[in-house]
Amino acid sequence: MNTAQQIASTLDRHLKIQTDMVVFGSAALLLDRNFAPRLAGRMTNDIDVILPSGRELAIDADAQFWDAISATNRELEAKGLYITHIFPEREVVLTPEWKQFIIPLPNPGLKKLRLSRPRMLDLVVSKMGRGDLQDQADVRSMLTLQREFSLTAPSAAEIAAASKRATVPEVYREIFTRAAAQIIESVRQLEQGEKPTPPSHGNRQSRGYGMSP
């Protein structure tokens, strides 16, 4: 069981009713049974969550959900695992149509928690909030994993088109054009087999993407 699965399992035990949760970031693939075996040994300390706009008010008022989150964080604190990054949809870079392509993440071990994630294209677009070297490395790893699994993955041209219609939160607008261009160029390098600039791990923790040896 990887760290994302540990967090999800713990949250599931503390929930009282069926609860839907959309995950993104590294946990999106660590919780996907099609990708998790290819990520053996990889980890993340947290699960990033998107609150879809149509459900934001209901989730805000769902006391059992927030109680379960708090109980999960208390239980896992000693392991350094947590769920604290819970973003309203308006605070994440996504395509306008992202909810039409949500991918369920079935897990028979979860009784109350129903997980899903954005499609790969939107996982890539969500990295355009910063587009730094670690984001670029994450995107290359995600797309490589996608090609291993399905033989196809979003192309640089498809990602560029998606970036033009993406909904960009105010906090990212100043840097979005540059960040998007860096992500797109990184994908182009991957397609052409060029060697990318390696990310620095000095100040940022890897968010868990990467292929098992």
N, CA, C and O of each residue as an XYZ file, in Angstrom:
852
protein
N       0.851     -1.192      0.000
C       0.000      0.000      0.000
C       0.888      1.243      0.000
O       1.700      1.420      0.908
N       0.742      2.105     -1.008
C       1.549      3.317     -1.046
C       0.966      4.376     -0.098
O      -0.097      4.181      0.492
N       1.678      5.492      0.033
C       1.271      6.486      1.029
C      -0.076      7.126      0.702
O      -0.863      7.396      1.609
N      -0.350      7.369     -0.565
C      -1.652      7.936     -0.932
C      -2.779      6.972     -0.573
O      -3.838      7.389     -0.105
N      -2.543      5.687     -0.795
C      -3.545      4.681     -0.438
C      -3.738      4.612      1.076
O      -4.856      4.400      1.548
N      -2.660      4.789      1.839
C      -2.780      4.820      3.301
C      -3.670      5.973      3.749
O      -4.525      5.806      4.619
N      -3.466      7.138      3.151
C      -4.269      8.306      3.516
C      -5.734      8.071      3.168
O      -6.623      8.335      3.978
N      -5.982      7.569      1.949
C      -7.359      7.327      1.516
C      -8.043      6.289      2.399
O      -9.209      6.451      2.760
N      -7.327      5.232      2.744
C      -7.894      4.181      3.585
C      -8.238      4.706      4.974
O      -9.273      4.354      5.541
N      -7.373      5.543      5.511
C      -7.628      6.120      6.834
C      -8.836      7.043      6.794
O      -9.689      6.991      7.679
N      -8.913      7.887      5.773
C     -10.072      8.772      5.629
C     -11.352      7.966      5.491
O     -12.373      8.309      6.087
N     -11.301      6.904      4.713
C     -12.478      6.056      4.510
C     -13.005      5.520      5.844
O     -14.217      5.476      6.054
N     -12.123      5.120      6.731
C     -12.543      4.588      8.033
C     -13.247      5.631      8.892
O     -14.113      5.302      9.703
N     -12.864      6.890      8.705
C     -13.438      7.953      9.543
C     -14.714      8.558      8.954
O     -15.443      9.254      9.660
N     -14.990      8.309      7.694
C     -16.217      8.835      7.092
C     -17.429      8.068      7.605
O     -17.349      6.874      7.891
N     -18.542      8.766      7.717
C     -19.778      8.139      8.185
C     -20.747      7.843      7.046
O     -21.597      6.962      7.168
N     -20.624      8.572      5.943
C     -21.519      8.379      4.804
C     -20.699      8.354      3.519
O     -19.529      8.738      3.507
N     -21.327      7.899      2.442
C     -20.641      7.866      1.149
C     -20.230      9.277      0.753
O     -21.030     10.210      0.814
N     -18.988      9.419      0.352
C     -18.427     10.726      0.042
C     -17.611     10.641     -1.234
O     -16.743      9.777     -1.362
N     -17.880     11.531     -2.181
C     -17.121     11.607     -3.427
C     -15.973     12.597     -3.261
O     -16.131     13.643     -2.632
N     -14.818     12.259     -3.830
C     -13.665     13.143     -3.724
C     -12.843     13.080     -5.010
O     -12.471     11.998     -5.465
N     -12.562     14.251     -5.594
C     -11.740     14.348     -6.800
C     -10.314     14.684     -6.383
O     -10.077     15.706     -5.739
N      -9.374     13.834     -6.746
C      -7.982     14.037     -6.357
C      -7.153     14.424     -7.577
O      -7.456     14.025     -8.701
N      -6.101     15.210     -7.338
C      -5.156     15.522     -8.413
C      -3.765     15.561     -7.811
O      -3.573     15.144     -6.669
N      -2.784     16.059     -8.565
C      -1.418     15.977     -8.092
C      -0.921     14.534     -8.143
O      -1.498     13.699     -8.840
N       0.139     14.247     -7.412
C       0.742     12.914     -7.477
C      -0.209     11.825     -7.016
O      -0.150     10.702     -7.517
N      -1.093     12.142     -6.060
C      -2.026     11.130     -5.550
C      -2.971     10.624     -6.623
O      -3.470      9.503     -6.529
N      -3.226     11.435     -7.642
C      -4.158     11.023     -8.693
C      -3.713      9.728     -9.358
O      -4.546      8.877     -9.673
N      -2.413      9.569     -9.573
C      -1.916      8.346    -10.204
C      -1.556      7.283     -9.177
O      -1.665      6.089     -9.458
N      -1.129      7.700     -7.998
C      -0.847      6.717     -6.948
C      -2.113      6.009     -6.483
O      -2.042      4.904     -5.946
N      -3.273      6.634     -6.684
C      -4.549      6.029     -6.316
C      -5.246      5.364     -7.497
O      -6.344      4.827     -7.354
N      -4.613      5.400     -8.654
C      -5.167      4.779     -9.861
C      -4.538      3.391    -10.013
O      -3.323      3.278    -10.179
N      -5.348      2.347     -9.959
C      -4.800      0.986     -9.987
C      -4.108      0.665    -11.304
O      -3.346     -0.300    -11.372
N      -4.354      1.450    -12.355
C      -3.650      1.237    -13.617
C      -2.224      1.779    -13.577
O      -1.360      1.322    -14.324
N      -1.983      2.757    -12.699
C      -0.675      3.397    -12.638
C       0.114      3.042    -11.383
O       1.345      3.015    -11.410
N      -0.584      2.772    -10.285
C       0.107      2.540     -9.009
C       1.200      1.471     -9.089
O       2.272      1.673     -8.517
N       0.975      0.327     -9.783
C       2.047     -0.677     -9.859
C       3.303     -0.163    -10.558
O       4.402     -0.652    -10.298
N       3.144      0.824    -11.444
C       4.292      1.394    -12.151
C       5.003      2.453    -11.312
O       6.044      2.975    -11.709
N       4.434      2.763    -10.152
C       4.998      3.781     -9.275
C       5.518      3.168     -7.981
O       5.548      3.825     -6.941
N       5.924      1.911     -8.053
C       6.409      1.208     -6.862
C       7.562      1.971     -6.215
O       8.527      2.346     -6.879
N       7.442      2.188     -4.927
C       8.487      2.886     -4.199
C       8.338      4.388     -4.180
O       9.062      5.073     -3.458
N       7.403      4.918     -4.968
C       7.184      6.362     -4.990
C       6.190      6.732     -3.900
O       5.404      5.896     -3.455
N       6.230      7.990     -3.473
C       5.355      8.376     -2.378
C       4.955      9.836     -2.493
O       5.571     10.616     -3.220
N       3.923     10.183     -1.767
C       3.535     11.570     -1.561
C       3.131     11.695     -0.102
O       2.680     10.722      0.501
N       3.286     12.864      0.465
C       2.907     13.062      1.861
C       1.448     13.454      2.028
O       0.913     13.425      3.136
N       0.804     13.822      0.918
C      -0.559     14.304      1.051
C      -1.395     13.950     -0.165
O      -0.883     13.454     -1.169
N      -2.679     14.211     -0.060
C      -3.607     14.073     -1.177
C      -4.177     15.454     -1.465
O      -4.752     16.093     -0.583
N      -4.014     15.914     -2.705
C      -4.607     17.180     -3.133
C      -6.014     16.921     -3.650
O      -6.244     15.971     -4.399
N      -6.957     17.771     -3.247
C      -8.371     17.562     -3.546
C      -8.941     18.778     -4.262
O      -8.634     19.916     -3.907
N      -9.781     18.532     -5.284
C     -10.532     19.583     -5.963
C     -11.982     19.520     -5.510
O     -12.590     18.450     -5.515
N     -12.540     20.661     -5.119
C     -13.966     20.754     -4.820
C     -14.676     21.300     -6.052
O     -14.577     22.497     -6.321
N     -15.393     20.466     -6.815
C     -16.103     20.961     -7.999
C     -17.082     22.070     -7.622
O     -17.684     22.036     -6.549
N     -17.236     23.046     -8.503
C     -18.051     24.218     -8.189
C     -19.476     23.853     -7.813
O     -20.067     24.502     -6.950
N     -20.040     22.833     -8.437
C     -21.412     22.451     -8.147
C     -21.599     21.792     -6.796
O     -22.731     21.636     -6.339
N     -20.510     21.402     -6.147
C     -20.602     20.693     -4.867
C     -19.927     21.443     -3.721
O     -19.915     20.975     -2.583
N     -19.373     22.599     -4.031
C     -18.577     23.310     -3.027
C     -19.390     23.661     -1.781
O     -18.923     23.436     -0.665
N     -20.590     24.206     -1.946
C     -21.402     24.599     -0.796
C     -21.798     23.390      0.040
O     -21.772     23.438      1.270
N     -22.168     22.294     -0.646
C     -22.563     21.088      0.083
C     -21.398     20.525      0.889
O     -21.578     20.084      2.024
N     -20.211     20.542      0.304
C     -19.042     20.023      1.017
C     -18.671     20.941      2.178
O     -18.302     20.471      3.254
N     -18.771     22.254      1.956
C     -18.481     23.192      3.039
C     -19.362     22.922      4.257
O     -18.928     23.076      5.398
N     -20.610     22.515      3.996
C     -21.569     22.290      5.084
C     -21.558     20.858      5.614
O     -22.316     20.533      6.528
N     -20.710     20.002      5.054
C     -20.686     18.584      5.425
C     -19.766     18.376      6.630
O     -18.570     18.126      6.478
N     -20.338     18.483      7.814
C     -19.525     18.409      9.037
C     -18.804     17.078      9.175
O     -17.666     17.036      9.640
N     -19.460     15.981      8.772
C     -18.808     14.675      8.922
C     -17.579     14.559      8.030
O     -16.623     13.868      8.385
N     -17.588     15.224      6.875
C     -16.421     15.204      5.993
C     -15.239     15.892      6.669
O     -14.132     15.353      6.707
N     -15.486     17.087      7.200
C     -14.389     17.835      7.822
C     -13.930     17.177      9.115
O     -12.747     17.225      9.451
N     -14.849     16.570      9.833
C     -14.454     15.812     11.031
C     -13.570     14.627     10.647
O     -12.594     14.321     11.333
N     -13.923     13.962      9.541
C     -13.127     12.821      9.075
C     -11.740     13.267      8.614
O     -10.749     12.580      8.860
N     -11.675     14.419      7.946
C     -10.378     14.967      7.535
C      -9.509     15.231      8.764
O      -8.335     14.860      8.794
N     -10.094     15.874      9.775
C      -9.340     16.187     10.998
C      -8.864     14.920     11.696
O      -7.724     14.847     12.154
N      -9.744     13.918     11.776
C      -9.370     12.657     12.425
C      -8.266     11.946     11.656
O      -7.362     11.361     12.253
N      -8.342     11.997     10.333
C      -7.305     11.393      9.490
C      -5.960     12.065      9.721
O      -4.940     11.395      9.877
N      -5.966     13.391      9.743
C      -4.715     14.120      9.947
C      -4.115     13.843     11.321
O      -2.896     13.734     11.456
N      -4.959     13.729     12.333
C      -4.441     13.411     13.672
C      -3.830     12.015     13.705
O      -2.763     11.805     14.282
N      -4.519     11.066     13.078
C      -4.038      9.684     13.107
C      -2.722      9.513     12.357
O      -1.866      8.725     12.759
N      -2.568     10.259     11.264
C      -1.396     10.071     10.403
C      -0.272     11.067     10.677
O       0.766     11.032     10.015
N      -0.476     11.948     11.645
C       0.516     12.996     11.904
C       1.899     12.416     12.175
O       2.900     12.947     11.693
N       1.961     11.348     12.932
C       3.262     10.760     13.281
C       4.000     10.232     12.058
O       5.228     10.145     12.063
N       3.257      9.880     11.009
C       3.863      9.383      9.775
C       4.166     10.509      8.786
O       4.752     10.268      7.730
N       3.772     11.724      9.123
C       3.991     12.850      8.224
C       3.069     12.851      7.026
O       3.400     13.432      5.993
N       1.906     12.203      7.147
C       0.926     12.142      6.063
C      -0.284     12.978      6.448
O      -0.618     13.099      7.627
N      -0.948     13.563      5.432
C      -2.046     14.467      5.764
C      -2.898     14.791      4.534
O      -2.522     14.507      3.397
N      -4.052     15.392      4.801
C      -4.894     15.988      3.757
C      -5.178     17.415      4.198
O      -6.012     17.640      5.075
N      -4.500     18.370      3.603
C      -4.753     19.778      3.927
C      -4.961     20.630      2.686
O      -5.498     21.734      2.779
N      -4.544     20.136      1.525
C      -4.652     20.910      0.292
C      -5.975     20.587     -0.400
O      -6.053     19.693     -1.242
N      -7.004     21.333     -0.027
C      -8.351     21.126     -0.558
C      -8.750     22.412     -1.270
O      -9.008     23.431     -0.631
N      -8.798     22.355     -2.604
C      -8.949     23.552     -3.413
C     -10.322     23.623     -4.071
O     -10.746     22.648     -4.692
N     -11.032     24.750     -3.956
C     -12.190     24.959     -4.818
C     -11.740     24.927     -6.281
O     -10.620     25.324     -6.600
N     -12.598     24.465     -7.141
C     -12.281     24.369     -8.572
C     -11.703     25.669     -9.117
O     -10.797     25.640     -9.950
N     -12.215     26.806     -8.657
C     -11.783     28.104     -9.183
C     -10.326     28.425     -8.853
O      -9.766     29.374     -9.401
N      -9.705     27.643     -7.963
C      -8.316     27.893     -7.575
C      -7.325     26.951     -8.258
O      -6.144     26.934     -7.913
N      -7.808     26.166     -9.230
C      -6.952     25.209     -9.939
C      -7.019     25.506    -11.432
O      -8.098     25.777    -11.960
N      -5.883     25.457    -12.115
C      -5.862     25.626    -13.570
C      -6.414     24.355    -14.208
O      -5.847     23.274    -14.045
N      -7.517     24.489    -14.933
C      -8.186     23.351    -15.567
C      -8.852     23.814    -16.846
O      -9.099     25.007    -17.022
N      -9.148     22.877    -17.746
C      -9.942     23.222    -18.919
C     -11.400     23.397    -18.499
O     -11.820     22.822    -17.496
N     -12.181     24.184    -19.250
C     -13.587     24.387    -18.888
C     -14.390     23.095    -18.872
O     -15.384     22.989    -18.154
N     -13.967     22.116    -19.657
C     -14.731     20.872    -19.797
C     -14.216     19.755    -18.901
O     -14.591     18.600    -19.102
N     -13.389     20.050    -17.940
C     -12.697     18.996    -17.192
C     -13.648     18.003    -16.534
O     -13.355     16.809    -16.470
N     -14.782     18.493    -16.046
C     -15.699     17.598    -15.323
C     -16.365     16.568    -16.233
O     -16.872     15.553    -15.756
N     -16.364     16.823    -17.533
C     -16.944     15.860    -18.472
C     -16.054     14.628    -18.643
O     -16.497     13.613    -19.181
N     -14.817     14.712    -18.194
C     -13.849     13.640    -18.444
C     -13.255     13.077    -17.153
O     -12.143     12.549    -17.153
N     -13.994     13.191    -16.068
C     -13.538     12.650    -14.787
C     -13.392     11.128    -14.890
O     -14.244     10.447    -15.460
N     -12.309     10.617    -14.335
C     -12.023      9.180    -14.380
C     -12.227      8.577    -12.991
O     -11.523      8.954    -12.054
N     -13.173      7.652    -12.838
C     -13.368      7.001    -11.536
C     -12.136      6.186    -11.144
O     -11.437      5.640    -11.998
N     -11.890      6.117     -9.850
C     -10.780      5.324     -9.315
C     -11.353      4.276     -8.363
O     -11.285      4.439     -7.145
N     -11.917      3.205     -8.914
C     -12.547      2.198     -8.054
C     -11.531      1.517     -7.150
O     -10.406      1.225     -7.553
N     -11.959      1.274     -5.924
C     -11.107      0.585     -4.952
C     -12.010     -0.212     -4.031
O     -12.678      0.368     -3.174
N     -12.046     -1.539     -4.187
C     -12.945     -2.356     -3.372
C     -12.651     -2.284     -1.880
O     -13.497     -2.656     -1.067
N     -11.476     -1.815     -1.513
C     -11.139     -1.699     -0.099
C     -11.737     -0.479      0.578
O     -11.728     -0.379      1.805
N     -12.260      0.453     -0.220
C     -12.866      1.661      0.335
C     -14.373      1.482      0.402
O     -15.003      1.167     -0.608
N     -14.952      1.678      1.564
C     -16.381      1.436      1.767
C     -17.228      2.687      1.557
O     -18.338      2.604      1.033
N     -16.711      3.836      1.963
C     -17.504      5.064      1.892
C     -16.905      6.112      0.958
O     -17.623      6.963      0.433
N     -15.608      6.051      0.756
C     -14.916      7.047     -0.062
C     -14.909      6.622     -1.524
O     -14.409      5.549     -1.862
N     -15.464      7.465     -2.389
C     -15.467      7.217     -3.837
C     -14.538      8.238     -4.488
O     -14.809      9.439     -4.492
N     -13.447      7.733     -5.032
C     -12.416      8.593     -5.595
C     -12.543      8.720     -7.103
O     -13.028      7.813     -7.780
N     -12.099      9.860     -7.617
C     -11.987     10.063     -9.062
C     -10.856     11.056     -9.291
O     -10.372     11.690     -8.354
N     -10.443     11.183    -10.544
C      -9.376     12.124    -10.886
C      -9.662     12.772    -12.225
O     -10.432     12.220    -13.011
N      -9.067     13.933    -12.516
C      -9.162     14.499    -13.855
C      -8.425     13.614    -14.864
O      -7.539     12.844    -14.494
N      -8.793     13.729    -16.122
C      -8.062     13.027    -17.187
C      -6.629     13.547    -17.252
O      -6.295     14.564    -16.643
N      -5.794     12.840    -17.995
C      -4.382     13.193    -18.059
C      -4.172     14.610    -18.588
O      -3.309     15.330    -18.087
N      -4.946     15.021    -19.590
C      -4.781     16.363    -20.143
C      -4.955     17.418    -19.060
O      -4.185     18.377    -19.001
N      -5.957     17.253    -18.204
C      -6.180     18.245    -17.156
C      -5.156     18.135    -16.035
O      -4.833     19.141    -15.402
N      -4.639     16.941    -15.773
C      -3.545     16.829    -14.808
C      -2.328     17.618    -15.288
O      -1.638     18.255    -14.492
N      -2.073     17.570    -16.598
C      -0.959     18.339    -17.160
C      -1.250     19.834    -17.066
O      -0.398     20.609    -16.631
N      -2.453     20.240    -17.472
C      -2.821     21.661    -17.437
C      -2.735     22.211    -16.013
O      -2.355     23.366    -15.815
N      -3.085     21.396    -15.030
C      -3.036     21.863    -13.636
C      -1.617     22.196    -13.191
O      -1.430     22.905    -12.202
N      -0.620     21.694    -13.906
C       0.779     21.986    -13.586
C       1.210     23.362    -14.094
O       2.330     23.795    -13.820
N       0.337     24.054    -14.829
C       0.694     25.338    -15.419
C       0.533     26.500    -14.450
O       0.726     27.655    -14.831
N       0.181     26.209    -13.203
C       0.138     27.270    -12.211
C       1.525     27.812    -11.899
O       1.686     28.992    -11.588
N       2.534     26.930    -11.987
C       3.928     27.342    -11.775
C       4.783     27.016    -12.988
O       5.488     27.875    -13.517
N       4.710     25.763    -13.420
C       5.498     25.362    -14.583
C       6.987     25.317    -14.322
O       7.775     25.445    -15.259
N       7.402     25.137    -13.063
C       8.826     25.130    -12.747
C       9.461     23.796    -13.153
O       8.796     22.936    -13.729
N      10.742     23.634    -12.850
C      11.453     22.439    -13.304
C      10.854     21.162    -12.734
O      10.799     20.142    -13.420
N      10.400     21.213    -11.466
C       9.789     20.016    -10.891
C       8.460     19.701    -11.576
O       8.159     18.537    -11.839
N       7.658     20.736    -11.866
C       6.409     20.522    -12.602
C       6.691     19.913    -13.972
O       5.995     18.994    -14.405
N       7.707     20.426    -14.646
C       8.055     19.897    -15.964
C       8.461     18.431    -15.874
O       8.058     17.622    -16.710
N       9.254     18.086    -14.868
C       9.654     16.688    -14.677
C       8.444     15.816    -14.368
O       8.340     14.694    -14.864
N       7.524     16.332    -13.544
C       6.302     15.589    -13.227
C       5.496     15.307    -14.484
O       5.009     14.194    -14.684
N       5.359     16.320    -15.331
C       4.574     16.163    -16.561
C       5.210     15.125    -17.475
O       4.508     14.279    -18.031
N       6.531     15.177    -17.638
C       7.189     14.185    -18.492
C       6.973     12.774    -17.952
O       6.727     11.844    -18.720
N       7.063     12.616    -16.640
C       6.854     11.292    -16.043
C       5.416     10.824    -16.223
O       5.174      9.659    -16.539
N       4.457     11.737    -16.022
C       3.049     11.376    -16.192
C       2.766     10.905    -17.611
O       2.106      9.887    -17.820
N       3.271     11.654    -18.579
C       2.996     11.310    -19.975
C       3.702     10.016    -20.376
O       3.162      9.228    -21.152
N       4.899      9.798    -19.853
C       5.592      8.535    -20.122
C       4.807      7.359    -19.556
O       4.660      6.330    -20.216
N       4.305      7.512    -18.337
C       3.476      6.467    -17.733
C       2.203      6.232    -18.534
O       1.783      5.092    -18.733
N       1.595      7.321    -18.989
C       0.374      7.193    -19.785
C       0.636      6.409    -21.063
O      -0.171      5.568    -21.458
N       1.765      6.684    -21.707
C       2.089      5.958    -22.945
C       2.373      4.493    -22.661
O       2.025      3.630    -23.466
N       2.996      4.200    -21.534
C       3.238      2.800    -21.167
C       1.924      2.052    -20.974
O       1.805      0.877    -21.319
N       0.938      2.755    -20.417
C      -0.335      2.110    -20.104
C      -1.239      1.998    -21.324
O      -1.805      0.934    -21.574
N      -1.386      3.078    -22.088
C      -2.384      3.095    -23.164
C      -1.798      3.329    -24.548
O      -2.530      3.327    -25.537
N      -0.488      3.530    -24.629
C       0.228      3.777    -25.890
C      -0.010      5.170    -26.446
O       0.670      5.571    -27.390
N      -0.953      5.919    -25.891
C      -1.201      7.289    -26.342
C      -1.228      8.216    -25.134
O      -1.533      7.806    -24.014
N      -0.904      9.474    -25.393
C      -0.931     10.491    -24.349
C      -1.142     11.833    -25.030
O      -0.883     11.957    -26.227
N      -1.605     12.840    -24.300
C      -1.778     14.160    -24.911
C      -0.477     14.656    -25.533
O       0.593     14.539    -24.937
N      -0.582     15.204    -26.728
C       0.588     15.722    -27.435
C       0.854     17.165    -27.021
O       0.023     17.803    -26.376
N       2.024     17.666    -27.403
C       2.348     19.064    -27.119
C       1.329     19.989    -27.763
O       0.946     20.999    -27.173
N       0.884     19.649    -28.978
C      -0.113     20.478    -29.662
C      -1.447     20.470    -28.922
O      -2.092     21.510    -28.792
N      -1.861     19.300    -28.437
C      -3.116     19.206    -27.678
C      -3.020     19.968    -26.365
O      -3.979     20.617    -25.946
N      -1.877     19.892    -25.723
C      -1.680     20.598    -24.459
C      -1.650     22.104    -24.695
O      -2.187     22.868    -23.893
N      -1.026     22.533    -25.788
C      -1.006     23.961    -26.118
C      -2.414     24.483    -26.366
O      -2.768     25.569    -25.908
N      -3.219     23.709    -27.092
C      -4.601     24.117    -27.352
C      -5.398     24.188    -26.055
O      -6.197     25.105    -25.861
N      -5.180     23.220    -25.170
C      -5.889     23.210    -23.885
C      -5.496     24.413    -23.035
O      -6.333     24.973    -22.327
N      -4.235     24.811    -23.101
C      -3.780     25.950    -22.298
C      -4.469     27.241    -22.720
O      -4.675     28.136    -21.901
N      -4.824     27.335    -23.995
C      -5.463     28.556    -24.498
C      -6.898     28.698    -24.014
O      -7.423     29.810    -23.950
N      -7.535     27.590    -23.676
C      -8.918     27.672    -23.189
C      -9.021     27.414    -21.687
O     -10.120     27.385    -21.133
N      -7.891     27.229    -21.038
C      -7.898     26.911    -19.609
C      -8.457     28.064    -18.784
O      -8.296     29.234    -19.132
N      -9.108     27.716    -17.701
C      -9.551     28.692    -16.711
C      -8.409     28.897    -15.722
O      -7.990     27.963    -15.038
N      -7.915     30.124    -15.656
C      -6.708     30.413    -14.868
C      -7.078     31.252    -13.644
O      -7.581     32.364    -13.799
N      -6.842     30.751    -12.442
C      -7.109     31.538    -11.231
C      -6.302     32.831    -11.223
O      -5.213     32.903    -11.792
N      -6.845     33.836    -10.577
C      -6.209     35.154    -10.519
C      -4.766     35.064    -10.025
O      -3.888     35.754    -10.544
N      -4.523     34.229     -9.038
C      -3.197     34.152     -8.432
C      -2.136     33.683     -9.420
O      -0.952     33.954     -9.219
N      -2.536     32.982    -10.491
C      -1.577     32.445    -11.457
C      -1.498     33.257    -12.750
O      -0.645     32.978    -13.592
N      -2.365     34.250    -12.923
C      -2.468     34.886    -14.240
C      -1.189     35.592    -14.680
O      -0.864     35.607    -15.867
N      -0.477     36.163    -13.748
C       0.729     36.902    -14.118
C       1.804     35.984    -14.684
O       2.552     36.383    -15.576
N       1.887     34.764    -14.176
C       2.958     33.863    -14.604
C       2.463     32.763    -15.540
O       3.255     31.946    -16.009
N       1.161     32.737    -15.815
C       0.603     31.595    -16.538
C       1.192     31.443    -17.933
O       1.552     30.333    -18.325
N       1.298     32.523    -18.687
C       1.786     32.414    -20.064
C       3.171     31.783    -20.100
O       3.434     30.892    -20.908
N       4.055     32.249    -19.220
C       5.405     31.675    -19.160
C       5.368     30.232    -18.683
O       6.036     29.368    -19.250
N       4.586     29.970    -17.637
C       4.522     28.614    -17.084
C       3.977     27.628    -18.105
O       4.505     26.526    -18.254
N       2.914     28.026    -18.814
C       2.333     27.150    -19.830
C       3.342     26.866    -20.933
O       3.469     25.728    -21.387
N       4.061     27.901    -21.364
C       5.055     27.718    -22.424
C       6.149     26.748    -21.988
O       6.621     25.948    -22.796
N       6.556     26.810    -20.728
C       7.598     25.909    -20.235
C       7.109     24.460    -20.189
O       7.854     23.539    -20.526
N       5.860     24.261    -19.774
C       5.300     22.907    -19.766
C       5.199     22.367    -21.185
O       5.571     21.222    -21.443
N       4.700     23.180    -22.102
C       4.537     22.744    -23.494
C       5.889     22.413    -24.118
O       6.019     21.412    -24.821
N       6.891     23.244    -23.866
C       8.228     22.988    -24.399
C       8.803     21.702    -23.819
O       9.478     20.949    -24.521
N       8.541     21.451    -22.552
C       9.016     20.218    -21.926
C       8.399     18.995    -22.594
O       9.078     17.989    -22.798
N       7.115     19.078    -22.935
C       6.447     17.968    -23.624
C       7.005     17.811    -25.032
O       7.196     16.692    -25.509
N       7.263     18.926    -25.692
C       7.854     18.857    -27.034
C       9.215     18.166    -26.984
O       9.532     17.349    -27.848
N      10.022     18.496    -25.967
C      11.322     17.846    -25.809
C      11.155     16.345    -25.604
O      11.918     15.549    -26.153
N      10.161     15.963    -24.818
C       9.895     14.543    -24.590
C       9.550     13.853    -25.902
O      10.038     12.756    -26.176
N       8.720     14.483    -26.704
C       8.308     13.891    -27.978
C       9.482     13.731    -28.936
O       9.531     12.783    -29.720
N      10.421     14.660    -28.864
C      11.549     14.635    -29.791
C      12.780     13.942    -29.206
O      13.832     13.882    -29.843
N      12.637     13.422    -27.995
C      13.740     12.693    -27.384
C      14.883     13.556    -26.921
O      16.001     13.067    -26.757
N      14.625     14.854    -26.701
C      15.677     15.746    -26.224
C      15.856     15.589    -24.722
O      14.908     15.254    -24.011
N      17.062     15.828    -24.239
C      17.356     15.713    -22.814
C      16.914     16.985    -22.105
O      17.376     18.073    -22.451
N      16.019     16.868    -21.109
C      15.529     18.055    -20.406
C      16.507     18.533    -19.344
O      17.441     17.819    -18.979
N      16.283     19.753    -18.848
C      17.035     20.257    -17.709
C      16.554     19.548    -16.455
O      15.352     19.554    -16.188
N      17.441     18.933    -15.668
C      16.991     18.210    -14.466
C      16.471     19.174    -13.417
O      16.997     20.279    -13.285
N      15.425     18.771    -12.651
C      14.899     19.639    -11.594
C      15.831     19.690    -10.407
O      16.576     18.746    -10.144
N      15.785     20.805     -9.686
C      16.525     20.926     -8.433
C      15.632     20.483     -7.290
O      14.464     20.867     -7.234
N      16.159     19.685     -6.383
C      15.386     19.205     -5.240
C      15.768     19.951     -3.961
O      15.446     19.516     -2.855
N      16.460     21.080     -4.129
C      16.934     21.784     -2.946
C      15.827     22.315     -2.060
O      15.890     22.165     -0.840
N      14.798     22.942     -2.654
C      13.782     23.602     -1.851
C      12.395     23.047     -2.044
O      11.466     23.459     -1.349
N      12.230     22.138     -2.955
C      10.899     21.604     -3.199
C      10.924     20.098     -3.122
O      11.833     19.448     -3.638
N       9.928     19.556     -2.478
C       9.821     18.099     -2.380
C       9.162     17.563     -3.636
O       8.186     18.141     -4.114
N       9.669     16.485     -4.172
C       9.011     15.840     -5.293
C       7.622     15.411     -4.893
O       7.407     14.922     -3.783
N       6.664     15.596     -5.812
C       5.292     15.252     -5.491
C       4.936     13.821     -5.843
O       3.761     13.461     -5.903
N       5.965     12.999     -6.077
C       5.680     11.570     -6.105
C       5.643     10.926     -7.459
O       5.576      9.699     -7.536
N       5.684     11.693     -8.551
C       5.666     11.065     -9.851
C       7.022     10.459    -10.146
O       8.028     10.820     -9.536
N       7.035      9.549    -11.073
C       8.275      8.908    -11.464
C       8.027      7.446    -11.703
O       7.064      6.878    -11.188
N       8.880      6.840    -12.474
C       8.677      5.449    -12.858
C       9.509      4.531    -11.992
O      10.621      4.872    -11.590
N       8.970      3.382    -11.714
C       9.751      2.395    -10.981
C      10.856      1.872    -11.876
O      10.694      1.820    -13.095
N      11.977      1.484    -11.286
C      13.107      1.004    -12.102
C      12.714     -0.201    -12.930
O      13.538     -0.735    -13.674
